[in-house]
Amino acid sequence: MCVCECVCGERYSDGCPCGQRGRRQSYCAAQFLKLKHPEVRKAYVCGASGLAEELQLAGVDVAGAETKEAQEESARRTLAAVSCLVRNALPTACCATVTEEEYLTMTADPEIGAVVVGWDLSFSFRRLCYASLLLQHIPKCLFVATNLDPCDRLADRNMPGNGCAVAAIETSVGM
């Protein structure tokens, strides 16, 4: 089950419902694991470096999080893709593909106790495949999301939000 929950126990999709509205959602996800699931020692992160940092501060090792440099490169690629769309051209294919043969050779890291999804500009089919594999093959692996926002409004359009990545992972494992 996907969890978008503050440490106060309330579910949320836009900030924390408790008195800690000033806190980032990544902080709440990290504190949720620290306080309610201390058995989780390692998490696979689909998210930016801020989420990884919050998890590490909460004592959770991370795998899969992008570095600040990778995040900047992803932002450059995203801008280039948007530029292509503005010119009515198709963006180039993403390099993060996975073949069926490669998927069959992937192995789930048994130390991972949670898949944590936050805002991730480089969310890819590769990340989707690995998150799905973890949730399918690691008993009691938690699925935690920082929010379920369907989109973010940018000028005259909606950019897909975190909820889209969450829905893709949920769908891939039949949640």
N, C-alpha and C positions, 0 to 999 in steps of 0.2 A: 504494500500500500504506500502511496506517495504521501509524504508528510510535509506540509507547510505549516509549521507550528512554532510559536514563540515559547520561550522557557516558562511562560505563565500558563501554558497548556491550551491557549486559544489558537484556533486555525486562523490564518490570515492570507490575503493575497495582495495587500498593499500596505506594507508597514506593520508594525507590531501593535496588537490591540491593547496591550498592557500600558502602563505608564512610561514605557521606554521607547516611545515613538521616534526619538532621536537616534536610536541605534540602527545600524545597517542590518539588512536582512541576513547578510553573511554572518554577522556576529550572532544573531539569533539561531541560525542553523548550527553553528559551532557549539554554542551553549546548550542547545537541545541535545546534541550528541554527548557532550561532556557531562551534563547533569542527569539526563534521562536514560542514556545508553553508554555508561562508562566502559562497557565491555568492548566498544568499537575503538580499536587502536589505530586503524588505517582506513582511509576512504579513497575511492576513485572519484576524482573531481572533474566534472564538466563545468568549467567556470574559469573566471579570470584570477589573476594573482591575488587580489584582495580576499577572495573566498579561501584560497589556499592558506594565506597568512593567518586568517582568523581561525581556521581549523588547527593550524600548527600551534598557535597561541593557546588553544584549548587542549593541547596535548595529543592531537590526532595527526599521525603521519599521513602524507598525501601522495597520491599517484595520479598522473594524468593532467595536472593543472598546467596551464600555459605560463611561461615566464613573461615578464613585462616586455621583453624584446619580441617574443612571439606574438603577444597581444598587439603591439604596435604594427608588426608586419601584417597581421590579420586585418587591422583597421585600414592599412594601405590597400590591401587586396579588396576589402569591402568597398572602399571609395572607388576603386578602379571598376569594380563590377557595377556599382550604381551609375558611374559615368557611362558605361556601356549601355545600360538600360535606358538612360536619358537619351542617348543617341539611337535608341531603338535597335541596338545590337544585343546579342546574347552574351552574357558573361562567359569567360573561359571555364572549362571544367575544373573542378576542385581536385587537388592532388591527393586528397584523403579518401581514396576509394578502397574497397576491399573486395577481392574476388571470393567466390564460394570456396575455392580450394584454400585460400588464406584463412577464411573464417573457420574452416574445419581444423586448422592447425593452431588457432588461438587457444590459450589456456587461461583459466581464471586463477588469479592470485588468491590462494586460500586465506591470506592474512587480511584481505579487504573485508570489512564489516559493514560498509555503507557505500552507496553510490549517491553523491551529493551534486545536485544540478543547480547552477546559478547562471547569471548572464554570461554567455560565451559566444563571442563573435566568431570563433573558429569551430563551433559545433559542426561536426561532420558525420558522414556515414560511418567512418572508422570509429568515432567516439560512440555513436549509437550502437554499433555492433558489439563493442567491448562492454558497454554498460549493460546491454541486454544479456550478454553471456554471463556476466557476474550475477545478475539477478536470477538467472535461470539455474546456475550451477553452484551457487554458494548458499546453503541453507541459512535462513535467518538474516540474509544480507538486507539491510534497510535501504529504502529509497527515500531520500530527503531532497526537497526542493526549496529554494529560497523564496520563490513566489510562483504564482500561476498566471502572471500577467499575459494576456493573449497577444498584446502588441504595445508598442511605444509610438506615440504620435510624433512624426517628424514632418514639419511643414504641412504639405497637402496630402500626406500618405501615412499609412501605418506600417511600421517595421515589425516583423514578427518578434514577439517577446519570448521570455523564458518559458511560458506555458506551452509554447509550440514544441520545444525540445522535451519538456516533461511529457507531453501527450505522445510524442513519437516513441519515447522509451516505454511508457505504460502500454502502448499498443503493441510494441514488439514482444512483450512478455505476457500479453493477455490480461492485463490488469483492468 
